Amino acid sequence: MKRPTKAERDWCYDRNLDLNVLRDVAQLVEEIKHRFTRINISNSCLNSSVSLAKDNPSGELLLKICIGGAFYNKYAKAVYKNED
């Protein structure tokens, strides 16, 4: 990844944002897109949005499931031991 420009650093500073975290998130978004396209989920599905409004209580759950499914191997820990 290229070095941040002064404009990027200033923009993040003005908004009290961490540039490294924003870059990590952007990289994760690209990884999710890549994983979806690998399993033949089209770009039109990737560009759709999930309504997080109060009239759609399942929207937040759907978003959590998508994120968890995309990165389960990085965040899930096994709670069992194989005794073999």
VMD Tcl script that draws the C-alpha trace (Angstrom):
set ca {
  {0.00 0.00 0.00}
  {1.29 3.42 -0.88}
  {2.31 5.96 1.71}
  {-0.43 8.32 2.88}
  {-0.45 11.78 1.39}
  {-0.41 14.92 3.51}
  {-4.01 15.58 2.46}
  {-5.05 12.13 3.74}
  {-3.24 12.63 7.04}
  {-4.75 16.11 7.46}
  {-8.26 14.84 6.61}
  {-7.99 12.09 9.24}
  {-6.50 14.47 11.80}
  {-9.33 16.98 11.30}
  {-11.91 14.24 11.90}
  {-10.06 12.47 14.73}
  {-9.72 9.29 12.66}
  {-6.92 6.78 12.61}
  {-5.59 6.49 9.07}
  {-4.23 3.00 9.69}
  {-7.64 1.74 10.81}
  {-9.30 3.27 7.74}
  {-6.77 1.58 5.50}
  {-7.35 -1.74 7.27}
  {-11.09 -1.40 6.75}
  {-10.61 -0.59 3.07}
  {-8.43 -3.67 2.70}
  {-11.07 -5.81 4.45}
  {-13.77 -4.49 2.11}
  {-11.68 -5.51 -0.89}
  {-11.07 -8.94 0.65}
  {-14.81 -9.44 1.22}
  {-15.55 -8.43 -2.38}
  {-12.91 -10.86 -3.62}
  {-14.33 -13.71 -1.51}
  {-17.85 -13.04 -2.76}
  {-16.79 -12.96 -6.40}
  {-14.87 -16.22 -5.90}
  {-18.15 -17.91 -4.95}
  {-20.02 -16.29 -7.86}
  {-21.88 -13.57 -5.98}
  {-22.31 -10.75 -8.47}
  {-21.27 -7.12 -8.10}
  {-24.92 -6.05 -8.06}
  {-25.33 -8.02 -4.82}
  {-22.15 -6.52 -3.42}
  {-23.41 -2.99 -4.06}
  {-26.78 -3.54 -2.41}
  {-27.30 -2.08 1.02}
  {-28.75 -3.45 4.22}
  {-31.30 -1.26 5.94}
  {-30.35 -0.76 9.57}
  {-33.52 1.20 10.33}
  {-35.75 0.35 13.28}
  {-38.38 -1.07 10.91}
  {-35.86 -3.75 9.81}
  {-34.63 -5.48 12.99}
  {-32.94 -8.28 11.04}
  {-30.69 -5.84 9.15}
  {-28.07 -5.60 11.88}
  {-28.06 -9.37 12.37}
  {-27.62 -9.90 8.62}
  {-24.68 -7.53 8.57}
  {-23.04 -9.31 11.53}
  {-23.54 -12.71 9.89}
  {-21.94 -11.52 6.64}
  {-18.92 -10.07 8.43}
  {-18.59 -13.09 10.69}
  {-18.88 -15.48 7.76}
  {-16.26 -13.63 5.78}
  {-13.70 -13.58 8.58}
  {-14.61 -16.50 10.84}
  {-11.16 -18.02 10.53}
  {-9.52 -14.87 11.91}
  {-11.78 -14.32 14.90}
  {-13.31 -17.64 15.92}
  {-11.43 -19.76 18.41}
  {-12.04 -23.43 18.95}
  {-13.39 -24.23 22.40}
  {-12.80 -27.94 22.13}
  {-9.70 -30.09 22.10}
  {-9.05 -33.07 19.92}
  {-7.89 -35.79 22.26}
  {-6.50 -37.99 19.43}
}
mol new
graphics top color blue
foreach p $ca { graphics top sphere $p radius 0.5 }
foreach p [lrange $ca 0 end-1] q [lrange $ca 1 end] { graphics top cylinder $p $q radius 0.2 }
display resetview
